[in-house]
Amino acid sequence: LFQPQSNRYYDLNLLDRQEAMVARSQNLGYSHLAFASVHTNIKVPPPPPSPLPTAAGSSGSGSVWSRTGSRVCRLTLAFGPEVQETELKSYFRQHAKELEAYDLLAVLPKSQSALHACAETLPVDLIACDLGSPKLETFWSDFRDIRTAVRRGIKIEVSLQPMLHSQQSRILAATLLFELLTSARLSPDGLVLSSGALNQWDLRDPFGVCALAASLGVPPDKTRACLSANCESAVEHALVRRKTAHGALAIAQIAKLPGVSSVQLADSDSKRSSGRKRPAAEEAQVDDGMTDLTEQQDRLIDLLLPAKPKKKKKSGAVVRI
């Protein structure tokens, strides 16, 4: 979605939505945040997304994609080890509408069959690792499922929160990363590191996370990408999955325009009031300092929307794609 920069860091697994968590994340240098909900009951459909913390300079509590900072909602499906591949596939078919309401989808597999389903067919963006499982390395060492998932654009996620409080989790994490990078032949480009923070004190600054990752076996020159470029790829994968490739391209191009401050997904009320038939509605907020859109911006919007090119508007204009 955005060009990766050294000072643009992501945390895709925050379990606390309090203002203190948001403030500490931003103070540590994380500008793109994903607030996660965990669902564990396969017999019940996932709940609707909870309101997100309001970011500075934005309106509403919906998802926001911005050049300088983003906030999105994530759902992590953490079913028990007794759940098999067929049950997972059936769950995704039955509750596709509820799952689509989330910006990011992650599955925490606890069996070989669940991992196989995630890698082969399930429409997910992240496959999370359960560091609390004593048999973790027994099914993560299968390089075929890992490589299949990476080829589909799915990232493998390791959360740091369990390692901060348990020596056993640190040992499991080191073993897991060794298995992924050697036996499973996972490239570091397919690895995402997140905090999994339950409160603000579980957060660590990006440089500390990079040092911890290097000590666990990640190549030192690839640790920063696990917090930036790889996370960005996961977000782009989610956009392509939810809004089609055309929508992802449109958001990516408009977000880079000099007069656009952020790209915000419109809620269901806005979609109904607009009277448009397109299922996916996004809006780009233009800086107040811009009096009108430049000719270059108009040409780009015309290319993205050949049917109904937008007219020039004054400050506060909304560009819908």
C-alpha positions as CSV (number, residue, x, y, z in Angstrom):
1,L,0.0,0.0,0.0
2,F,2.8,2.4,0.8
3,Q,6.5,2.6,-0.1
4,P,8.4,1.0,2.7
5,Q,10.6,3.3,4.7
6,S,13.0,2.6,7.6
7,N,10.9,4.6,10.1
8,R,7.5,3.1,9.1
9,Y,6.7,0.3,11.5
10,Y,3.7,-1.9,11.9
11,D,2.2,-3.7,14.8
12,L,-0.5,-6.0,13.5
13,N,-1.6,-7.6,16.7
14,L,-2.8,-5.3,19.5
15,L,-5.2,-6.9,21.9
16,D,-6.0,-3.7,23.9
17,R,-7.9,-0.8,22.4
18,Q,-7.4,1.7,25.2
19,E,-6.0,5.2,24.5
20,A,-2.9,4.4,26.6
21,M,-2.0,1.5,24.3
22,V,-2.4,3.7,21.2
23,A,-0.3,6.5,22.7
24,R,2.5,4.2,23.8
25,S,2.6,2.5,20.4
26,Q,2.9,5.8,18.6
27,N,5.6,7.0,21.1
28,L,7.6,3.9,20.4
29,G,7.5,4.5,16.7
30,Y,4.6,2.3,15.4
31,S,2.5,4.3,13.0
32,H,0.4,1.5,11.5
33,L,-1.7,-0.5,14.0
34,A,-4.1,-3.4,13.8
35,F,-6.4,-4.0,16.7
36,A,-7.2,-7.7,17.1
37,S,-10.2,-9.7,18.3
38,V,-9.8,-13.4,19.1
39,H,-12.6,-15.8,18.4
40,T,-12.4,-19.4,19.8
41,N,-15.8,-21.0,19.3
42,I,-16.3,-22.6,15.9
43,K,-20.0,-23.2,16.6
44,V,-20.7,-19.5,16.8
45,P,-20.3,-16.9,14.0
46,P,-17.6,-14.2,14.7
47,P,-18.9,-11.0,16.3
48,P,-19.0,-7.7,14.4
49,P,-15.8,-5.6,14.6
50,S,-15.5,-3.4,17.7
51,P,-15.1,0.4,17.2
52,L,-11.5,1.3,16.7
53,P,-9.8,4.1,18.7
54,T,-10.1,7.4,16.9
55,A,-6.9,8.5,15.3
56,A,-5.8,12.2,15.3
57,G,-7.1,14.0,12.2
58,S,-9.7,11.5,11.3
59,S,-13.4,11.2,11.8
60,G,-15.4,8.2,13.0
61,S,-14.2,4.9,14.3
62,G,-13.8,3.0,11.0
63,S,-10.7,1.7,9.3
64,V,-8.2,4.3,8.0
65,W,-5.4,3.9,5.6
66,S,-2.9,6.8,5.6
67,R,0.6,7.6,4.5
68,T,1.6,8.6,8.0
69,G,-0.5,6.2,10.1
70,S,-3.2,3.6,9.8
71,R,-5.6,1.7,12.1
72,V,-7.4,-1.5,11.0
73,C,-9.4,-4.2,12.7
74,R,-8.3,-7.8,12.7
75,L,-9.9,-11.1,13.6
76,T,-7.8,-14.1,14.8
77,L,-9.5,-17.5,14.7
78,A,-8.0,-19.6,17.4
79,F,-9.9,-22.9,17.4
80,G,-8.9,-26.0,19.4
81,P,-6.7,-28.8,18.1
82,E,-9.8,-31.0,17.6
83,V,-11.0,-28.7,14.7
84,Q,-10.1,-30.4,11.4
85,E,-9.7,-29.1,7.9
86,T,-13.2,-29.7,6.7
87,E,-14.7,-27.9,9.7
88,L,-12.5,-24.9,9.0
89,K,-13.5,-24.7,5.4
90,S,-17.2,-25.1,6.3
91,Y,-16.9,-22.3,8.8
92,F,-15.4,-19.9,6.2
93,R,-18.2,-20.7,3.7
94,Q,-21.0,-20.3,6.2
95,H,-19.8,-17.0,7.8
96,A,-18.1,-15.4,4.8
97,K,-20.2,-12.2,5.2
98,E,-19.2,-11.8,8.9
99,L,-15.5,-12.5,8.2
100,E,-15.4,-9.9,5.4
101,A,-16.3,-7.1,7.9
102,Y,-12.7,-7.4,9.2
103,D,-9.7,-5.8,7.5
104,L,-7.3,-8.5,8.4
105,L,-7.9,-12.2,8.9
106,A,-5.6,-14.5,10.8
107,V,-5.8,-18.1,11.9
108,L,-3.9,-19.7,14.7
109,P,-3.7,-23.4,13.7
110,K,-3.2,-26.0,16.4
111,S,-3.1,-29.1,14.2
112,Q,-1.5,-30.2,10.9
113,S,-4.8,-30.4,9.1
114,A,-5.7,-26.8,10.1
115,L,-2.3,-25.5,8.9
116,H,-2.8,-27.3,5.6
117,A,-6.3,-25.7,5.1
118,C,-4.9,-22.3,5.9
119,A,-2.0,-22.7,3.5
120,E,-4.0,-24.3,0.6
121,T,-7.4,-22.7,0.4
122,L,-8.6,-20.5,3.2
123,P,-8.8,-16.7,2.4
124,V,-6.6,-15.5,5.2
125,D,-3.8,-12.9,5.4
126,L,-1.8,-14.2,8.4
127,I,-1.0,-17.6,9.9
128,A,-0.2,-17.1,13.6
129,C,2.0,-19.4,15.6
130,D,0.9,-20.7,19.0
131,L,3.9,-20.5,21.3
132,G,2.0,-22.2,24.1
133,S,1.7,-25.5,22.2
134,P,4.2,-28.2,23.4
135,K,4.0,-29.9,20.0
136,L,4.5,-26.7,18.0
137,E,7.5,-27.8,16.0
138,T,6.0,-31.2,15.0
139,F,3.8,-29.7,12.2
140,W,5.5,-26.4,11.5
141,S,8.5,-28.2,10.0
142,D,6.5,-29.3,6.9
143,F,8.0,-27.0,4.3
144,R,5.3,-27.8,1.7
145,D,2.5,-26.1,3.6
146,I,4.7,-23.2,4.5
147,R,5.9,-22.6,1.0
148,T,2.4,-22.9,-0.4
149,A,1.2,-20.2,2.1
150,V,4.0,-17.9,1.1
151,R,3.3,-18.3,-2.6
152,R,-0.3,-17.3,-1.9
153,G,0.9,-14.1,-0.2
154,I,0.1,-15.3,3.3
155,K,2.6,-14.2,6.0
156,I,3.7,-16.3,9.0
157,E,3.3,-14.3,12.2
158,V,5.2,-14.7,15.5
159,S,4.0,-12.7,18.5
160,L,6.4,-11.5,21.1
161,Q,4.2,-11.2,24.1
162,P,4.5,-14.9,25.4
163,M,8.3,-14.6,25.2
164,L,8.3,-11.7,27.6
165,H,6.8,-13.7,30.5
166,S,7.9,-17.3,29.9
167,Q,11.3,-18.9,29.5
168,Q,9.6,-21.9,27.9
169,S,8.0,-19.7,25.3
170,R,11.4,-18.2,24.4
171,I,12.8,-21.6,23.9
172,L,9.8,-22.6,21.8
173,A,10.1,-19.4,19.7
174,A,13.8,-20.0,19.0
175,T,13.0,-23.6,18.0
176,L,10.1,-22.5,15.9
177,L,12.1,-19.9,14.0
178,F,14.9,-22.4,13.5
179,E,12.5,-24.9,12.0
180,L,10.8,-22.3,9.8
181,L,14.1,-20.9,8.4
182,T,15.8,-24.2,7.9
183,S,13.5,-27.3,7.7
184,A,10.5,-25.4,6.3
185,R,12.8,-23.2,4.2
186,L,10.8,-20.1,5.0
187,S,12.3,-16.9,3.6
188,P,12.5,-14.0,6.1
189,D,10.4,-12.1,3.6
190,G,7.5,-14.3,4.6
191,L,7.8,-13.6,8.4
192,V,5.9,-11.0,10.4
193,L,6.7,-10.0,14.0
194,S,4.0,-8.5,16.1
195,S,3.6,-7.7,19.8
196,G,0.4,-9.5,20.7
197,A,0.3,-7.0,23.6
198,L,-2.4,-7.4,26.2
199,N,-1.5,-4.0,27.7
200,Q,0.9,-1.1,27.0
201,W,3.7,-2.6,29.1
202,D,4.0,-5.6,26.7
203,L,5.2,-3.2,23.9
204,R,8.8,-3.0,22.9
205,D,10.4,-0.4,20.6
206,P,11.2,-1.6,17.0
207,F,14.9,-1.6,17.6
208,G,14.5,-3.9,20.6
209,V,12.3,-6.2,18.6
210,C,14.9,-6.3,15.8
211,A,17.6,-7.2,18.3
212,L,15.4,-9.9,19.8
213,A,14.6,-11.4,16.4
214,A,18.3,-11.5,15.5
215,S,19.1,-13.3,18.7
216,L,16.4,-15.9,17.8
217,G,17.9,-16.7,14.4
218,V,16.4,-14.2,12.0
219,P,19.1,-12.7,9.7
220,P,20.1,-9.3,11.1
221,D,19.6,-7.6,7.7
222,K,16.0,-8.9,7.5
223,T,14.7,-8.1,11.0
224,R,13.5,-4.6,10.1
225,A,11.5,-5.9,7.2
226,C,9.6,-8.2,9.6
227,L,8.1,-5.0,11.2
228,S,7.7,-2.9,8.0
229,A,7.8,-4.2,4.5
230,N,6.5,-7.7,5.3
231,C,3.6,-6.2,7.3
232,E,2.8,-3.9,4.5
233,S,2.6,-6.8,2.1
234,A,0.1,-8.5,4.4
235,V,-2.1,-5.4,4.4
236,E,-1.9,-5.2,0.6
237,H,-2.9,-8.9,0.5
238,A,-5.9,-8.1,2.6
239,L,-7.0,-5.3,0.3
240,V,-6.7,-7.5,-2.8
241,R,-8.7,-10.2,-1.0
242,R,-11.5,-8.0,0.2
243,K,-11.7,-5.2,-2.4
244,T,-10.4,-6.9,-5.6
245,A,-7.1,-6.1,-7.2
246,H,-8.5,-3.0,-8.9
247,G,-9.6,-1.6,-5.5
248,A,-6.2,-2.2,-3.9
249,L,-4.5,-0.5,-6.8
250,A,-6.8,2.5,-6.6
251,I,-6.2,2.9,-2.9
252,A,-2.5,2.5,-3.3
253,Q,-2.3,5.1,-6.0
254,I,-4.6,7.7,-4.4
255,A,-2.8,7.4,-1.1
256,K,0.4,8.5,-2.7
257,L,-1.1,11.7,-4.1
258,P,0.3,14.9,-2.5
259,G,-3.1,16.3,-1.7
260,V,-4.5,13.1,0.0
261,S,-4.0,12.8,3.7
262,S,-5.7,9.5,4.3
263,V,-7.9,6.8,2.7
264,Q,-10.9,5.8,4.8
265,L,-13.3,2.9,4.2
266,A,-16.9,4.2,4.3
267,D,-19.2,2.5,6.8
268,S,-22.5,0.8,5.8
269,D,-24.6,4.0,6.5
270,S,-22.5,6.0,4.2
271,K,-22.8,3.4,1.5
272,R,-26.6,3.5,1.7
273,S,-26.8,7.2,1.8
274,S,-24.6,7.6,-1.2
275,G,-27.0,5.6,-3.4
276,R,-24.2,3.9,-5.3
277,K,-24.4,0.2,-6.2
278,R,-20.8,-0.6,-5.8
279,P,-20.2,-2.9,-2.8
280,A,-16.8,-1.4,-1.8
281,A,-16.7,2.4,-1.1
282,E,-13.6,4.1,0.0
283,E,-13.0,7.8,0.4
284,A,-9.8,9.8,0.2
285,Q,-9.7,12.9,2.4
286,V,-8.0,15.9,0.9
287,D,-5.9,18.2,3.0
288,D,-7.6,21.5,3.9
289,G,-4.7,23.4,2.4
290,M,-5.6,22.2,-1.1
291,T,-8.0,24.6,-2.9
292,D,-8.6,22.0,-5.7
293,L,-7.2,18.9,-7.2
294,T,-4.3,19.3,-9.7
295,E,-4.5,18.2,-13.3
296,Q,-2.2,15.3,-12.6
297,Q,-4.5,14.0,-9.9
298,D,-7.5,14.3,-12.1
299,R,-5.8,12.4,-14.9
300,L,-4.9,9.6,-12.4
301,I,-8.5,9.5,-11.1
302,D,-9.8,9.3,-14.7
303,L,-7.6,6.3,-15.3
304,L,-8.9,4.6,-12.2
305,L,-12.5,5.5,-12.8
306,P,-13.0,5.8,-16.6
307,A,-16.8,5.6,-16.4
308,K,-17.4,8.6,-14.2
309,P,-14.5,10.9,-13.8
310,K,-14.7,13.2,-10.8
311,K,-15.0,16.9,-11.1
312,K,-12.7,19.3,-9.4
313,K,-13.8,20.2,-5.9
314,K,-12.6,22.6,-3.2
315,S,-10.9,21.7,0.0
316,G,-12.5,18.8,1.9
317,A,-13.5,17.0,-1.4
318,V,-14.1,13.3,-1.2
319,V,-12.7,11.0,-3.9
320,R,-14.6,7.7,-4.0
321,I,-13.3,4.6,-5.7
